[in-house]
Amino acid sequence: MRKPVPALEMTPGQREVLESLARSQSGAHREVVRAKALLMAADGLANTSIARALSVSPGSVSNWRARFTEDGVARLGEVRKGRGRKASIPQETIERILDLTQNCGTFRTVRRLELSLASGNRLMSRCRSSNGFRFR
């Protein structure tokens, strides 16, 4: 059995910011859930109770508490480096597409360029838009 964790300490200003985030209808879901978890932790609830109420893992709640203790509200919604979906397009493919699109005098349409690369149109549009390139 895990030992009890003391209530999370926070200033009235931090609590006010977290309460505002927790009530938000338009804020990022990740931030709303974290704000609710931290408020529950400040009220003295255990990590497992908080996790069960918010449908997250107790480890996540523990990590959020630790990060809040270190950084406060400032970095509440940030996703740590290395987390999230990884790039699915190899860098050499992106470079080839950008090179061809910038020097596309021989291609009359984007579709012909896509056919020459044997790639799907979603791949082309993702490469071009993420690198700030638009056809005229």
C-alpha positions as CSV (number, residue, x, y, z in Angstrom):
1,M,0.0,0.0,0.0
2,R,1.2,3.5,-0.9
3,K,1.9,6.0,1.9
4,P,-0.4,9.0,2.0
5,V,0.7,12.1,0.1
6,P,0.3,15.5,1.9
7,A,-2.1,18.1,0.4
8,L,-0.5,20.1,-2.4
9,E,0.4,23.6,-1.2
10,M,-0.4,26.5,-3.5
11,T,-0.9,30.3,-3.2
12,P,-4.4,31.9,-3.5
13,G,-3.3,33.3,-6.8
14,Q,-2.3,29.9,-8.2
15,R,-5.6,28.4,-6.9
16,E,-7.6,31.1,-8.7
17,V,-5.8,30.4,-12.0
18,L,-6.4,26.7,-11.6
19,E,-10.1,27.2,-10.8
20,S,-10.5,29.3,-13.9
21,L,-8.8,26.7,-16.0
22,A,-10.8,23.8,-14.5
23,R,-14.1,25.6,-15.4
24,S,-13.0,26.4,-18.9
25,Q,-15.2,25.2,-21.7
26,S,-12.8,26.3,-24.5
27,G,-9.4,25.5,-22.9
28,A,-7.3,22.6,-23.9
29,H,-8.7,19.4,-22.4
30,R,-5.2,18.5,-21.1
31,E,-5.0,21.7,-19.2
32,V,-8.5,21.4,-17.8
33,V,-7.8,17.8,-16.5
34,R,-4.5,18.8,-15.0
35,A,-6.0,21.8,-13.3
36,K,-8.8,19.7,-11.8
37,A,-6.3,17.1,-10.6
38,L,-4.1,19.8,-8.9
39,L,-7.1,21.4,-7.2
40,M,-8.2,18.0,-5.9
41,A,-4.6,17.4,-4.7
42,A,-4.7,20.8,-2.9
43,D,-7.9,19.7,-1.2
44,G,-6.0,16.7,0.2
45,L,-7.3,13.8,-2.0
46,A,-5.0,10.9,-2.7
47,N,-3.5,10.4,-6.1
48,T,-5.4,7.2,-6.6
49,S,-8.7,8.9,-5.8
50,I,-7.9,11.8,-8.2
51,A,-6.9,9.4,-10.9
52,R,-10.1,7.3,-10.6
53,A,-12.2,10.5,-10.7
54,L,-10.5,11.9,-13.8
55,S,-9.9,8.6,-15.6
56,V,-6.1,9.0,-15.7
57,S,-3.3,6.9,-14.1
58,P,-2.1,7.6,-10.5
59,G,1.4,8.0,-12.0
60,S,0.2,10.9,-14.1
61,V,-1.3,12.6,-11.1
62,S,2.0,12.1,-9.2
63,N,4.0,13.6,-12.1
64,W,1.7,16.6,-12.4
65,R,2.0,17.2,-8.6
66,A,5.8,17.1,-8.8
67,R,5.9,19.4,-11.9
68,F,3.5,21.8,-10.2
69,T,5.8,21.9,-7.1
70,E,8.8,22.6,-9.3
71,D,7.3,25.0,-11.9
72,G,4.0,26.3,-10.6
73,V,1.3,27.3,-13.0
74,A,3.6,28.6,-15.7
75,R,4.2,25.3,-17.5
76,L,0.9,23.6,-16.7
77,G,-0.1,22.8,-20.3
78,E,3.3,22.1,-21.8
79,V,4.0,18.7,-23.2
80,R,7.5,17.5,-22.3
81,K,10.0,17.0,-25.1
82,G,9.9,13.5,-26.6
83,R,6.2,13.0,-25.8
84,G,3.4,12.8,-28.3
85,R,3.2,11.5,-31.9
86,K,6.5,11.3,-33.7
87,A,7.0,12.5,-37.3
88,S,5.8,10.0,-39.8
89,I,7.5,11.4,-42.9
90,P,11.3,10.8,-43.2
91,Q,13.3,14.0,-43.4
92,E,14.8,13.0,-46.8
93,T,11.3,12.6,-48.3
94,I,10.4,16.1,-47.0
95,E,13.5,17.6,-48.5
96,R,12.9,15.9,-51.9
97,I,9.3,17.2,-52.0
98,L,10.3,20.7,-51.1
99,D,13.1,20.7,-53.7
100,L,10.7,19.5,-56.4
101,T,7.9,21.9,-55.4
102,Q,10.3,24.9,-55.4
103,N,11.6,24.0,-58.8
104,C,8.4,22.7,-60.2
105,G,8.6,24.3,-63.7
106,T,8.1,20.9,-65.3
107,F,5.0,20.0,-63.2
108,R,1.7,21.7,-64.3
109,T,-0.3,20.5,-61.3
110,V,0.3,19.3,-57.7
111,R,-1.3,16.0,-58.7
112,R,1.3,15.4,-61.4
113,L,4.0,16.1,-58.9
114,E,2.4,13.7,-56.4
115,L,2.2,11.0,-59.1
116,S,5.9,11.5,-60.0
117,L,6.8,10.9,-56.4
118,A,4.3,8.0,-56.0
119,S,3.0,9.7,-52.8
120,G,-0.5,10.5,-51.6
121,N,-1.9,14.0,-51.7
122,R,-2.0,14.2,-47.9
123,L,1.7,13.6,-47.7
124,M,2.4,16.5,-50.2
125,S,0.1,18.9,-48.4
126,R,1.5,18.1,-45.0
127,C,5.1,18.6,-46.2
128,R,4.3,21.8,-48.0
129,S,2.2,23.4,-45.3
130,S,4.5,22.5,-42.4
131,N,7.3,24.1,-44.3
132,G,5.4,27.2,-45.2
133,F,5.3,26.5,-49.0
134,R,2.1,27.2,-51.0
135,F,1.5,26.7,-54.7
136,R,0.5,29.9,-56.5
